[in-house]
Amino acid sequence: MDFSQIKSIEDQHSVGVYSKRPIAIVLGKGARLFDAEGKAYIDCVGGQGAANLGHANPRIAAAIAAQAERLIGLPEMFYNDVRANLMDRLCGLTGMERVFLSNSGTEANEAALKFSKVLTGRNRIVATMRGFHGRSMGSLSATWEKKYREPFEPLVPGFSHVPYDDTDALDQAITDQTAAFIVEIVQGEGGIRPASASYLSAAQKICNERGALLIVDEVQSGMGRTGRWYAYQHYGLQPDILTSAKSLGGGIPFGATLLRGGLEKIPPAVHGSTFGGNPLACAASLAAIDFIEEENLLEKAAENGAWFLNALREIDSPLIREVRGLGLMIGVELKQKTAPYIAQLAERGILVLTAGMTVLRFLPPLVIERRDLETVAENVREVLRGSI
Ligand SMILES: *Cc1c(COP(=O)(O)O)cnc(C)c1O
């Protein structure tokens, strides 16, 4: 099928919730994507954060194939060897103690919110302005963006939003009624905004003092994206609950909600998921973890991220308001809408995300080579300086 055939069929049958770009991607390899006409792109969309391991990673493909021939699905009413290994690895990487497995970021957060209510016996949740936590009704109630929320109101009661990175506002919002404060270490959808270290340690302290749980949402910033397994590890924080998804399954759907030691267990039957800890996703996730370790992707993300951030900061263009980031999670905030620049970059064979209307967002697979980042930086410079 060529592009126009693919497009017309999808346009006919899709419910319409996605505004799609005029490109049909049919193949991937590492940090490259290929369209139906065979044109190659350097991928800085990175599956919106789900492709940290690179496309069609042979190591992960082999693990999925091998596990698929052994056992694909198994509800958590039975124990399983692969799941046991994965739980142990995840807790080893994070220092957390217990894991609930699911299939997506919104589910990981949904579980975190429910667990925080069960564990504290309280029912208020504090979230942040510009925060994004997913689109199911509970996680959506913690999400800030009006256009995602308004069509579905009334949402779950008891949620409030405070300005991000504002310690005083948080201090006023967290009370003895608060079950949890949910926060991203680096806001992703909200425009690639890293929190300050002082804010995060204050949040930890305020939550501890008032018996509220600190839920750290690392659905986007996790699995090596920022140069550590999880971004909170840059700051010496101890989340009470940590959520992970996107790249957790090496590219296939997976989510995890991790609880620190010292918290009570969650009572049986209070929550669950049919596909939750399925061996297929667990095997893919284990292969992803092995690959990140063997290829030193944490160091690579830190080094390439620092280089790329600096290269983007060196672009001298009146269009740029600010360049922000941590590791390979980078945003270039413009003084105008990103759409025309994203289209120009795609013409030049570079795929870039947006965050809101004005932030160019870069989430390349962590396997991306420096020379590809050089190409991206050079092309961003050219389109933002209008020199073609
Ligand atoms: C993408 C994202 C989610 C939602 O994940 P889905 O898998 O799309 O449900 C939640 N939190 C953050 C920080 C995200 O970036």
The ligand as an SDF file (V2000), in Angstrom:
LIG
                    3D

 15 15  0  0  0  0  0  0  0  0999 V2000
    2.4130    9.2790   28.4520 C   0  0  0  0  0  0  0  0  0  0  0  0
    2.2880    9.5700   29.8930 C   0  0  0  0  0  0  0  0  0  0  0  0
    1.2910    8.9740   30.6780 C   0  0  0  0  0  0  0  0  0  0  0  0
    0.2060    8.1020   30.0820 C   0  0  0  0  0  0  0  0  0  0  0  0
    0.7310    6.9390   29.5140 O   0  0  0  0  0  0  0  0  0  0  0  0
   -0.1990    6.0620   28.5130 P   0  0  0  0  0  0  0  0  0  0  0  0
    0.6090    4.8010   28.3250 O   0  0  0  0  0  0  0  0  0  0  0  0
   -0.3790    6.8580   27.2720 O   0  0  0  0  0  0  0  0  0  0  0  0
   -1.4750    5.8130   29.2300 O   0  0  0  0  0  0  0  0  0  0  0  0
    1.2800    9.2220   32.0280 C   0  0  0  0  0  0  0  0  0  0  0  0
    2.2080   10.0250   32.5940 N   0  0  0  0  0  0  0  0  0  0  0  0
    3.1880   10.6150   31.8730 C   0  0  0  0  0  0  0  0  0  0  0  0
    4.1920   11.4710   32.5620 C   0  0  0  0  0  0  0  0  0  0  0  0
    3.2480   10.4100   30.4980 C   0  0  0  0  0  0  0  0  0  0  0  0
    4.1920   11.0330   29.7830 O   0  0  0  0  0  0  0  0  0  0  0  0
  1  2  1  0
  2  3  1  0
  2 14  2  0
  3  4  1  0
  3 10  2  0
  4  5  1  0
  5  6  1  0
  6  7  2  0
  6  8  1  0
  6  9  1  0
 10 11  1  0
 11 12  2  0
 12 13  1  0
 12 14  1  0
 14 15  1  0
M  END
$$$$
